[in-house]
Amino acid sequence: MVLQKRKHIYLMSGVTDMRKQIIGPVSMIEANKPGKVYPGNYFVFLGNTRHVMKIVYCDRIGFCMWQNRLEEKTFPWTRKQTGIVKPEHEHFKLLLKGIDVFL
């Protein structure tokens, strides 16, 4: 997955039920940021075990979901329990590798 620099990244704080398919995260996005999902911004969700991360975005024809799973490590995550966190692109790239940017 190639992240476009002109698009925004939003981390959805707290944990998400990873059993939900694409409709669950999209409904959460629209509840928190109505109208902001369509321009192609990236919305990131983390599961309770912190091994699975899902990224939802909208391309030209519909919604897409990208999933990343760490087998041995866990993803670091924001300490906020609710709301949205907007990291810089460079910080998010580190987060994808399992490096804690929330210190």
GIDA-V745623 format. One record per pair of residues at least 4 apart in sequence whose C-alpha atoms are under 7 Angstrom apart, sorted by the first residue. I is the first residue (numbers start at 1). J is the second residue. If there is no record, write none. Layout:
I,J ; I,J
//
This chain:
7,40 ; 7,41 ; 8,41 ; 8,42 ; 9,41 ; 9,42 ; 9,43 ; 9,86 ; 9,87 ; 10,42 ; 10,43 ; 10,44 ; 10,84 ; 10,85 ; 10,86 ; 11,43 ; 11,44 ; 11,45 ; 11,84 ; 11,85 ; 11,86 ; 12,43 ; 12,44 ; 12,45 ; 12,83 ; 12,84 ; 12,85 ; 13,78 ; 13,80 ; 13,81 ; 13,82 ; 13,83 ; 13,84 ; 13,85 ; 14,80 ; 14,81 ; 14,82 ; 15,46 ; 15,47 ; 15,48 ; 16,45 ; 16,46 ; 16,47 ; 16,48 ; 17,47 ; 18,47 ; 20,24 ; 22,26 ; 22,65 ; 23,27 ; 24,28 ; 25,29 ; 26,30 ; 27,31 ; 28,32 ; 29,33 ; 29,37 ; 30,34 ; 30,35 ; 37,41 ; 37,57 ; 37,58 ; 38,58 ; 40,57 ; 40,58 ; 40,59 ; 41,57 ; 42,55 ; 42,56 ; 42,57 ; 43,55 ; 43,56 ; 43,57 ; 44,53 ; 44,54 ; 44,55 ; 44,56 ; 45,53 ; 45,54 ; 45,55 ; 46,50 ; 46,52 ; 46,53 ; 46,54 ; 47,51 ; 47,52 ; 47,53 ; 50,74 ; 50,75 ; 51,69 ; 51,70 ; 51,71 ; 51,74 ; 51,75 ; 52,68 ; 52,69 ; 52,70 ; 53,67 ; 53,68 ; 53,69 ; 54,65 ; 54,66 ; 54,67 ; 54,68 ; 55,65 ; 55,66 ; 55,67 ; 56,63 ; 56,64 ; 56,65 ; 56,66 ; 57,63 ; 57,64 ; 57,65 ; 58,62 ; 58,63 ; 58,64 ; 59,63 ; 59,64 ; 70,74 ; 74,98 ; 75,95 ; 75,98 ; 76,95 ; 76,98 ; 76,99 ; 76,100 ; 78,102 ; 87,91 ; 87,92 ; 88,92 ; 89,93 ; 90,94 ; 91,95 ; 91,101 ; 92,96 ; 93,97 ; 94,98 ; 94,99 ; 95,99 ; 95,100 ; 95,101
//
